[in-house]
């Protein structure tokens, strides 16, 4: 009779040596994957470099649903733009970004937000390339309406602010002033040949992207988040993270268009970390993925249980629009002709 065969099960222990080997392999894999990051074809969109985020960030894995009334939203934006003297290029498609971000809400909400996006990007172009530059900001802050941007702002402000409290109006005005100050800082940097540091840039970019953009979700949805929720740490973290994700994705997509302007996260990473374009883009994608996780964590910490049922629903609506924004923005960047 044969003796039973004994099987020895070996357990792998993470010794310092095995941990070091694992880290080395992980670094090598990341380096190899970084070299495979897609770069835009000549005439193509630089936004393709953002596609790895769909594999890394669960909230960005699947495309957003499009609003069923997207063509009516487009018509409303075109009509408004013509009436106020702005351009409404169908190939840019701000109505499609709004249609995705507000897919679960009524068409009026998406149309109003798309009109604000149209105005905001015209303002961005004026600040970058126009003859008025910061003068148009000064005009808006004074309530002027001579420039098309001033007239369009006055029209949007009349419609948007009518249903909102003085507290909300004050917060919006502070955000507009923040954008003015941030754009002034960028202009001063260019004049002095100064480059912001990687540590300085996120706060500066939150200013130039338009802090009030996130306040606009409330009037579009016809709700108002309680002041104490706005002032709380979870809400501030949610808004800041959403702003960073949107702005940094835009930096990746717009880098070729900006012709070497140092106010771009990819360009700063290239110059200050000594990285090539692919490596710098991968570094920015790592930061974006981290901020997406910060968004999710901040949303989970919102004090919904401390609110009355209607207020909790209103806060949830606004938060859900923020959480949908990164993928809605990505889909728009991939299809829009703005950065092609």
N, C-alpha and C positions, 0 to 999 in steps of 0.2 A: 504494500500500500504506500503510495507516494505521499510525502509530506506536503501539507498545503503551502501554496506559493504566497509569500508575504509581499504585499505592495507597499512601498514607501512613498508617501505623498510629501513632496518638497514644497515648502512655503517660501515664496520670495519675500525677503525683507528689504524695505527701503533703507539700505545703509547709505551713509554719506556718499560712497563711491557710486552706487546705483542711481542715487538722486542726481549726482553731478552728470552722469552719463545721460540720464533722461533729459535734463535741462539742455545739454549740448545738442542732443538730437532734436529737441523742440525748437531750439534756436536755428538749427540748420534747416529744418522744415519751413519755418517762418521765412527765412531768407530765400529759400527756393520759391515759395509761393509768392513772395513779394515781387520777385523778378518776373512772375507770370501775370501780374496785375495788368489789366487791359489799359492801353493808352488810346486816345482817340485817333481814328483815321483822319487823314487830311480832309477837312470839310465836315467831319463828323462831330459828335457831341462829346465833350470831355466828361460828361456825366456818367459815361460807361464805367469810369474808374470807381464809381460808387456801388456797382453791382455786388461786390463781395459782402456788403452789408446785409443783403437779402439772405445770405447763408449764416450770418453771425447774430443777427438781431431778430428774435421771434416776431416782434411787432412789425417788422419790415419785410417779412418773408413773402407775403401774398399781396398782390395789387389791391388797391382800394376799389370799392364799388363806385361806379359813376352815377351821379344824380340822374334820374330818369328824365328830368326836364332840362338837360344840359344845353339844348339848342335854344330854348327860351331864355335861359340865363345868358347865353352868348348874345342874343338879340338885345337884351336889356342893357348889357355892357356897351355894345356898339352904339346903341341909341344915346345912352348917357354920355359917352366919350365925344360923339359928334356934337352934341348939344353944348358941351363945356369947352370944346376946342382942343381936346386931346386926341391922340391916335389910338385906334383899337385894332392892332394887327392880329388877325385870326390865327396866324402861324405861331404867335407867342402863347396864346391860349390861357390867359389868366382865369377865364371862366371854367376851364377844365380843372385847374388846381382847386378852385373854390368848390366846384361840383363834386370833387372827391372828398375834400375836408368836411363838407356839409351834406354828404350823400344821404344821411339819415334825417335831415331836417327839410323844411319847406324851401321852395325855389327862391323866395324873396330873401331869405337869409343868405343863400349862396350868391345871389346876384349882388347884394349890397357888399359882401366881402370881396367879390371879384372887382367891383368898382373901386374899392379902396386899394386893392392890389395893383390895379391899373394905374391909379394915381401915385402910389408909392414907388413903383418902378420907373415911372416918368420922372419923379423927383430924384431918384437915384441917378438916372441918366443925366439930368440937368446938373446935379452936383459934380458928376464926373466929367462931363463933356460940354455943358451949356455955357452960355455967355453970362448968365446972371449969377450962377453959383450960389453962394450963401445969401445973396440979396433976396432971393425968392423966399428963403426961410424967414428973413426979417419981415418981409411983406406979410406972410401968413400970420406971424405972431402979432402984427399990428392990425390984422383984419383987413388988409388990402385985397383987391380983386382985379388988378390990372393985368397980371400975367395969367395965361391959361391955367397954370398950376394953382395959382391963388384962387381963381374963380371956381375951379373944380373942387378945391378943398372947402371953400365956403358952401358950395352946394351939398357936398357930402356931410359936412358938419351940421348943417341945418336939419337934414333928415335923421342923422344918427343920434345927435345929442338930445333931440326933442323928448324922448321917453326916458332919459337917464337922469340920475340925481346929480346934485352939485358936486358931491364927493367924486363921482365917476368923471365928471367933466374936469375937475381939478387934476385927477390922476392922469387923464389923457394929456392935458396941457403940460404937466411935468414931463411926460414921456416925449412929447414933441420938443420941449426945451432940451432934454437929454440928447435927442438925435442932433439937434442944432449944435450943441456943445461938442459932441463926438466928431461931427463932420468938421467943425472948426479945428479940433485937435489934429485930424488927418491932414487938413490943409496946411496947418502950421508945420507938421512933420515933413510934408513934401517940400515946402519952401526952405526948410532948414536941412533937408537931406537926412532926416532922422528916421530910424527904423524902430518901431515899438518892439519890446522884448516879447518872448513867448508867454511870459507871465502877465504882462500888461494887456496883451492883445484880446483875450476873451471878453473882459469888461468893456474895452473900447468897441469891440464888434457888436456887443449887445446894444450899444448906443446907436451905431450907424444902421443897424438892421431895422430900427424903428420899434422902440419898446412898446409904444401904444398899439402896435399891430395885434398884440395878444389881448389888450383891453377891448378891441373891437368885436371879439367873439360874443361878448355879452349883449350889446345892442342888436347884433345880427340875430341872436337867438331870443331876443326880447326878454332877457333875464338880467338880474344883477346879483353878483356874488356879495355876500355880507362883508362889510369892511374888516371885521376881525379875522375872517378867513383869509382875505387878501393879505393882511398884515402878518399872518402866521408863517412860520418857517416852511412847512410842507408846501404851501401854495407858492411861495417865493422860489423854492427849489424847483418846483415843477415848471414854472414859467421860465426861469433861467436856463434850465436844462433843455427845454423845448426850443428856446431862442438859440442856444449854442448849436444844437443839432441842425436846425434849419440854416443858420448862418454858415457853419462849417461845410455842410453839404454844398451850399451855394458857392463857397470858396473853391472847392474842388472843381465844380462845373464851370466856373467863370474864369479860372486862372488864365487860359489862353487869351480870352477877350480883354483882360485887364492889362495886357502888354507890360508885364513886369512890375506893376505897382506892388510895393512891399506890404500893403495892408491886405494881406491874404495869408491864411494859415499855412497853406502849402509852401508858398514862397518863403515865409519866415522860417519854416522847418528846414528848407533847403539851405538857406543862408546861415542860420544860426546853429544848426546841428551838423552841417557839412554833408547833407544827404543829397542823393540824386532825386530826380522827379518821382520815380516809382517808389523809392524808399520814403520820401517825404509824404507822398500820398498815403502810403500804408500807415505811417505814423499818425496822420490826421484821422484815418479811418479807425484806428485804435481809440483815439480820443472820442470820436463820435459814438462808437459802440459803448464806451463807458458812460457817456452822458445819456444814452438811451436807457441804460439800466438805472441811472439816477432818476430819470423820469418815472419809470415804473415804481420805484421805491417811494418816491415822493407822493405819487397818486395813491398808493396803498395807505399812506399816513394821513390822508385828508380826514378831518374830524366830522365825517358825515353823521356819525351817531349822535353828535351834539347839536344837530340841526333839526328844525321842524321838517316834516316829510316833504313839503313843497320846496323849501330852501335846499334840502338835500338833493332833490331831483334837479334843481337848477344848477347847483354846483357840479353835480355829476355830468350834466350836459356839456358844460364848458370844459371840464376836465377831459371828457371823451373826445371833444374836438381837438384839444391839444395833443392827446395821445395818437390821434389819427393823422396829425399834421406831418410827421416825418415821412411816412410812406406816400401820402398824397403829394408832398413836395418832390420826393424822388421820382414818382411816376411822371410828374410834370417836367422835371428837369430832363428826363430821358426822351420825352416826345416834343418838347418845345423847341422852336427855332431860335430862341433868344441867344443861346450859347453855342449854336451850331457853327 
